[in-house]
Amino acid sequence: MDYVHISDSDLRILDLWSSGQWNLENIYSPLNQSLQSNINSYNPDVQAGSEVGWCWTGAISKVYDAHSGYLWLSKKMFSWEDRGNWLWLWRQHVPEKHKFLAWLCLREALPTAAFRFRRGISHTDSYPRCFSGQESVLHCIRDCPKAQLVWQALGISDQPVDLMSWFLHNSKQRPFRFFSGLWWIWRSRNNEIFHPHDHWTTDKVIGMALSLEKELRNIFELQRLSIPSTISGSWIPPSVGTFKINCDASYPSSGARVGFACVSRDWKGRWQRGCLGTIESRSILQGELFVIWRGFLLAWDSGQRDIICETDCVEAFTIVNNLQDCSGFIDPLVLKIRDIMS
């Protein structure tokens, strides 16, 4: 069939089969003689199988749709396997940048020395960190001695041997730890190449991977408990009469100061008040807590009482709302924030 007429998009067998014969004149799509003969030779009442009526076996629901039809054709015509698709990766509960990094690895598209050498961008394919041979994707992220130290500390084995099986196994067993380790091993490699005077120790890389794993677990747990996420692709206005504070903090890779900024807007999105600055600290969490407290002060001083505060720091959110056991010491900023909220 050359094409399917749009009028036939919602056709059912019931529309074409009645009284034991096909009514092909109801089809707008062009059918050649051979196709008509094949259809007329099929009797759905007799040949539908053990189940009553017509049955589509390409889906568990037994109901045909375009998605299940495409998968059936792919397996039939191209020997496509379920393992060959990428749904297992795109459905991971990790940030998109981590999924994209994994996808680049599995597509052998990570810009390693071997990748750049094959394309004439680099004069050598050797690994600049350990000079132990070709910098393939597998060597860069797993088999390099420096990478192995990180994986061993994280408790992740180098088995199975091949790249795809290794990713599939670890993304199912310990997804948060695996993707965190992968991310910081790649970041560490780039930092050592582009910033040779700012060397990251193995302990630092391990610590950052464990910290990221904890954050990913917190995010997933909040989503699992159906706590509304404060991270959104666009600003969502509050209800009438309510003011919304948006705040954030940032910490550069080096230095002893954390930057912060916050803004207060009404239900129409109109700017009310705002502030930005830096504080002396090496803790991004303290910066996030400080800017939350500063935002509440701005709103309070301007007479705003019905307030929503949005932050992208899950750890600050859980601590302020007493959802996390602080085990002893509590930052004074947390107490100040809770005092204003009460």
FIKE-340882 format. One line per 4 residues: number of its first residue (from 0); for each residue x, z, y of C-alpha. Coordinates in pm, 1 decimal, padded with zeros to 6 digits, always signed. Layout:
<pts>
NUM) X,Z,Y; ...
</pts>
This chain:
<pts>
0) +00000.0,+00000.0,+00000.0; +00148.0,-00105.7,+00334.4; -00026.5,+00164.4,+00535.7; -00319.7,+00406.8,+00528.9
4) -00594.3,+00345.0,+00779.9; -00666.8,+00646.7,+00998.9; -01031.8,+00636.4,+00889.1; -00918.8,+00710.1,+00532.8
8) -00722.0,+01024.5,+00623.5; -00995.5,+01263.7,+00511.1; -01131.5,+01066.3,+00214.8; -01212.9,+01259.6,-00099.7
12) -01259.7,+01138.2,-00456.8; -01625.3,+01229.2,-00418.0; -01655.9,+00972.5,-00136.0; -01535.5,+00689.2,-00359.7
16) -01656.9,+00782.7,-00709.0; -02025.3,+00798.1,-00794.4; -02241.5,+00710.5,-01095.0; -01935.2,+00641.2,-01307.6
20) -01776.7,+00375.8,-01086.5; -01547.0,+00334.0,-00786.7; -01683.2,+00225.5,-00448.1; -01362.9,+00076.9,-00310.0
24) -01552.5,-00103.4,-00033.3; -01560.2,+00235.0,+00146.7; -01182.8,+00218.8,+00191.6; -01054.3,+00068.3,+00518.8
28) -00691.5,+00051.0,+00405.0; -00578.7,-00284.3,+00256.9; -00570.3,-00275.6,-00125.1; -00410.8,-00562.3,-00315.1
32) -00561.3,-00685.4,-00640.8; -00313.7,-00500.0,-00860.2; -00384.0,-00167.0,-00690.8; -00759.2,-00217.3,-00717.3
36) -00725.6,-00290.5,-01089.2; -00521.3,+00026.6,-01144.9; -00778.1,+00240.0,-00963.4; -01073.1,+00082.4,-01147.3
40) -00904.1,+00148.6,-01483.0; -00897.1,+00522.5,-01414.8; -01203.3,+00733.3,-01494.3; -01170.6,+01078.2,-01326.6
44) -01461.5,+01217.2,-01529.0; -01281.0,+01146.9,-01854.5; -00913.3,+01161.5,-01760.2; -00906.0,+01462.8,-01527.5
48) -00773.8,+01692.2,-01797.4; -00904.8,+02015.8,-01943.0; -01023.5,+02148.2,-01606.4; -01355.1,+02033.7,-01466.0
52) -01327.2,+01760.8,-01204.0; -01023.7,+01616.4,-01029.3; -00715.7,+01841.6,-01021.7; -00392.6,+01818.5,-00817.5
56) -00107.7,+01978.3,-01013.5; +00150.5,+01939.2,-00737.7; +00049.5,+02270.5,-00581.0; -00033.9,+02615.8,-00717.1
60) -00365.6,+02608.9,-00530.5; -00459.2,+02282.8,-00712.5; -00555.2,+02144.3,-00369.8; -00372.9,+01840.9,-00236.8
64) -00212.7,+01844.2,+00107.2; +00055.7,+01633.8,+00276.0; +00325.0,+01897.9,+00222.8; +00276.8,+01928.4,-00153.5
68) +00246.8,+01549.9,-00180.1; +00577.6,+01501.1,-00000.3; +00753.1,+01752.9,-00226.3; +00608.2,+01588.4,-00537.8
72) +00726.3,+01244.2,-00426.9; +01071.8,+01375.5,-00333.3; +01122.9,+01528.7,-00677.4; +00986.9,+01215.6,-00845.9
76) +01182.5,+00954.3,-00651.9; +01503.8,+01127.7,-00541.8; +01556.2,+01389.9,-00817.1; +01518.7,+01651.9,-00546.7
80) +01559.8,+02016.7,-00655.5; +01411.9,+02327.9,-00496.2; +01760.7,+02468.7,-00460.8; +01856.4,+02168.1,-00246.4
84) +01622.6,+02256.8,+00039.6; +01708.4,+02492.0,+00324.3; +01398.9,+02712.1,+00334.7; +01587.9,+03001.4,+00175.9
88) +01822.0,+02993.6,+00477.1; +01576.3,+02935.0,+00762.5; +01352.6,+03217.1,+00634.7; +01627.7,+03478.2,+00649.1
92) +01548.7,+03774.1,+00878.3; +01856.7,+03720.9,+01094.6; +01909.8,+03557.5,+01436.8; +01902.8,+03178.5,+01453.7
96) +02269.3,+03157.9,+01551.6; +02363.6,+03326.6,+01222.4; +02150.1,+03082.9,+01023.4; +02304.3,+02789.8,+01210.7
100) +02655.7,+02915.1,+01137.6; +02568.9,+02940.4,+00767.6; +02418.4,+02591.2,+00774.6; +02736.8,+02451.1,+00931.1
104) +02940.3,+02616.2,+00656.2; +02725.9,+02473.3,+00378.4; +02727.2,+02127.3,+00535.5; +03108.0,+02138.9,+00563.3
108) +03059.3,+02087.3,+00937.2; +03230.9,+02402.3,+01062.1; +03506.1,+02295.5,+01308.2; +03794.1,+02417.9,+01094.0
112) +04141.6,+02262.3,+01102.4; +04056.4,+02045.4,+00800.4; +03735.9,+01924.6,+00967.3; +03918.6,+01833.4,+01288.7
116) +04208.0,+01671.5,+01099.5; +03970.9,+01442.3,+00907.4; +03830.3,+01319.8,+01237.5; +04165.9,+01267.7,+01404.1
120) +04116.5,+01555.6,+01649.6; +04400.6,+01770.0,+01512.8; +04750.4,+01676.3,+01393.2; +04738.9,+01920.9,+01100.3
124) +04485.6,+02073.4,+00863.3; +04679.2,+02395.8,+00801.6; +04523.7,+02731.6,+00880.4; +04679.4,+02876.2,+01199.6
128) +04608.4,+03239.2,+01098.5; +04784.5,+03264.0,+00763.2; +04956.2,+02923.6,+00714.9; +04866.5,+02937.0,+00345.5
132) +04747.2,+02578.4,+00321.8; +04447.2,+02374.4,+00426.3; +04186.0,+02548.1,+00638.4; +03874.9,+02450.8,+00448.4
136) +03542.2,+02620.7,+00513.5; +03575.7,+02829.9,+00197.2; +03928.6,+02940.6,+00284.0; +03836.6,+03019.3,+00645.0
140) +03535.1,+03240.5,+00578.5; +03614.9,+03386.2,+00233.4; +03950.8,+03316.4,+00069.5; +04181.8,+03388.2,+00362.0
144) +04359.5,+03724.6,+00304.5; +04229.0,+03853.4,+00639.8; +03873.6,+03756.4,+00552.6; +03907.7,+03910.8,+00206.3
148) +03998.0,+04247.7,+00357.8; +03671.2,+04242.4,+00553.0; +03458.7,+04136.0,+00255.5; +03618.4,+04400.3,+00032.8
152) +03543.9,+04671.6,+00288.8; +03184.4,+04548.5,+00310.8; +03154.1,+04555.7,-00068.1; +03085.7,+04182.5,-00106.0
156) +03252.4,+03998.3,-00394.5; +03410.7,+03652.2,-00383.4; +03199.7,+03548.7,-00682.8; +03036.0,+03305.4,-00760.6
160) +03322.3,+03067.4,-00692.2; +03146.5,+02769.1,-00532.9; +03028.7,+02792.3,-00173.9; +02655.3,+02728.9,-00218.4
164) +02617.4,+02973.1,-00509.2; +02811.2,+03237.4,-00315.0; +02578.8,+03202.0,-00015.0; +02263.8,+03202.4,-00228.8
168) +02370.9,+03510.4,-00424.5; +02474.6,+03726.1,-00128.4; +02190.8,+03619.4,+00102.2; +01951.3,+03756.4,-00161.3
172) +02146.9,+04069.5,-00258.3; +02263.0,+04201.4,+00082.0; +02147.2,+03958.8,+00352.6; +02206.0,+04175.1,+00661.2
176) +02556.9,+04277.1,+00558.4; +02649.6,+03928.1,+00438.5; +02542.4,+03744.7,+00754.8; +02696.0,+04015.7,+00974.3
180) +03028.8,+03984.1,+00793.7; +03016.9,+03604.7,+00812.2; +02946.5,+03614.1,+01186.0; +03229.0,+03849.7,+01277.3
184) +03485.2,+03687.0,+01046.9; +03421.6,+03356.4,+01223.3; +03430.7,+03527.1,+01565.1; +03755.4,+03702.6,+01474.2
188) +03912.3,+03375.0,+01363.5; +03820.0,+03207.2,+01693.3; +03938.5,+03504.1,+01898.9; +04278.5,+03503.4,+01729.0
192) +04322.8,+03128.9,+01792.2; +04196.5,+03106.2,+02148.6; +04299.7,+03453.6,+02267.0; +04622.0,+03529.9,+02073.8
196) +04710.7,+03820.4,+02304.3; +04377.2,+03996.1,+02236.1; +04420.1,+04068.1,+01866.1; +04131.0,+04226.1,+01677.1
200) +04232.6,+04460.0,+01396.5; +04063.6,+04438.1,+01058.2; +03904.5,+04779.4,+01116.4; +03752.0,+04654.0,+01440.8
204) +03600.0,+04349.0,+01270.5; +03461.3,+04566.2,+00991.1; +03316.1,+04809.8,+01244.7; +03145.8,+04531.9,+01442.7
208) +03002.5,+04384.2,+01122.1; +02859.9,+04720.8,+01013.7; +02718.8,+04779.9,+01362.1; +02550.8,+04438.5,+01358.6
212) +02410.7,+04506.0,+01011.8; +02254.4,+04828.5,+01138.1; +02096.9,+04648.5,+01433.6; +01954.5,+04372.5,+01212.0
216) +01806.4,+04634.8,+00978.6; +01645.0,+04813.5,+01272.8; +01492.1,+04491.3,+01400.9; +01355.7,+04403.1,+01058.1
220) +01216.4,+04754.2,+01010.1; +01038.7,+04744.3,+01345.1; +00884.8,+04408.1,+01258.4; +00783.7,+04535.3,+00915.5
224) +00608.7,+04832.7,+01071.6; +00423.7,+04592.5,+01303.5; +00575.1,+04739.3,+01617.3; +00529.9,+04468.3,+01883.4
228) +00859.4,+04300.2,+01962.2; +00977.5,+04312.9,+02320.9; +01175.2,+03994.8,+02272.6; +00971.4,+03690.9,+02375.3
232) +01046.7,+03334.3,+02471.2; +00851.6,+03371.9,+02797.4; +00744.5,+03652.7,+03026.3; +00403.8,+03794.7,+02932.5
236) +00218.9,+03950.6,+03227.7; +00073.4,+04301.2,+03190.2; -00294.2,+04384.1,+03234.6; -00448.5,+04409.3,+03581.8
240) -00318.0,+04709.0,+03776.5; -00014.1,+04753.2,+03550.5; +00348.3,+04689.8,+03643.6; +00614.8,+04563.1,+03406.8
244) +00985.5,+04648.0,+03420.4; +01233.6,+04413.6,+03251.3; +01583.9,+04549.2,+03210.5; +01907.1,+04453.4,+03039.5
248) +02272.1,+04553.6,+03020.1; +02586.3,+04365.5,+02921.8; +02937.6,+04462.9,+02821.3; +03234.5,+04221.2,+02836.9
252) +03481.2,+04200.6,+02551.7; +03731.6,+04404.7,+02752.2; +03704.8,+04653.7,+03037.5; +03557.1,+04992.7,+03102.5
256) +03236.9,+04902.5,+03289.4; +02890.0,+04800.1,+03173.8; +02676.3,+04574.0,+03390.1; +02302.1,+04623.1,+03428.1
260) +02001.3,+04472.0,+03606.5; +01627.5,+04535.4,+03616.3; +01323.7,+04393.1,+03794.4; +00968.2,+04518.8,+03842.5
264) +00673.2,+04276.5,+03866.9; +00295.9,+04313.2,+03888.3; +00028.5,+04152.0,+03671.1; +00050.6,+03830.1,+03874.9
268) +00425.0,+03804.6,+03820.7; +00506.8,+03894.9,+04181.2; +00840.7,+04065.0,+04235.0; +00811.5,+04429.0,+04341.9
272) +01155.5,+04584.7,+04325.2; +01484.5,+04529.3,+04146.7; +01844.6,+04641.5,+04119.4; +02176.0,+04551.9,+03958.9
276) +02520.3,+04706.0,+03932.4; +02778.4,+04850.9,+03694.2; +02857.2,+05191.5,+03549.9; +03177.9,+05329.9,+03404.5
280) +03125.1,+05319.8,+03030.7; +03243.3,+05144.4,+02715.8; +02906.7,+05190.4,+02541.8; +02648.8,+04912.7,+02564.4
284) +02385.4,+05159.6,+02440.9; +02455.4,+05390.2,+02732.6; +02422.7,+05091.5,+02965.7; +02086.0,+05001.8,+02813.7
288) +01963.2,+05360.4,+02848.0; +02087.7,+05380.7,+03207.4; +01906.8,+05063.9,+03315.4; +01582.2,+05184.2,+03151.3
292) +01609.3,+05510.8,+03345.6; +01697.4,+05322.9,+03667.4; +01396.3,+05093.3,+03621.8; +01160.9,+05386.2,+03578.4
296) +01304.2,+05546.1,+03894.1; +01242.3,+05227.2,+04093.2; +00881.7,+05215.8,+03980.3; +00828.5,+05587.2,+04038.3
300) +00973.4,+05580.2,+04389.6; +00744.7,+05288.9,+04482.9; +00435.7,+05477.7,+04366.8; +00384.4,+05284.7,+04042.1
304) +00249.4,+05498.5,+03760.0; +00095.5,+05255.3,+03508.2; +00418.0,+05098.7,+03380.5; +00540.2,+04891.0,+03085.9
308) +00915.7,+04877.7,+03027.7; +01065.3,+04597.4,+02817.7; +01413.6,+04609.8,+02666.6; +01591.2,+04393.2,+02409.1
312) +01792.9,+04685.9,+02271.3; +01626.8,+04806.1,+01950.3; +01847.1,+05114.7,+01925.8; +01756.9,+05229.1,+02278.3
316) +01389.8,+05164.0,+02204.4; +01390.7,+05374.1,+01886.6; +01584.3,+05662.3,+02046.1; +01367.5,+05681.9,+02358.4
320) +01047.5,+05673.5,+02152.9; +01188.3,+05935.5,+01914.3; +01166.9,+05692.6,+01619.5; +01525.3,+05761.3,+01515.0
324) +01690.1,+06084.1,+01411.4; +01955.0,+06153.2,+01675.4; +02111.1,+06423.7,+01447.9; +02220.4,+06672.8,+01708.9
328) +02350.9,+06543.6,+02039.9; +02104.5,+06355.8,+02260.1; +02227.7,+06158.8,+02561.9; +02100.8,+06323.0,+02884.0
332) +01967.9,+05982.8,+02988.8; +01726.5,+05993.7,+02694.5; +01590.4,+06327.9,+02811.3; +01552.0,+06194.6,+03167.5
336) +01365.6,+05886.9,+03044.7; +01134.2,+06093.5,+02826.2; +01069.5,+06327.4,+03119.1; +00959.4,+06039.5,+03342.8
340) +00747.0,+05887.3,+03063.7; +00566.2,+06217.2,+03010.0
</pts>
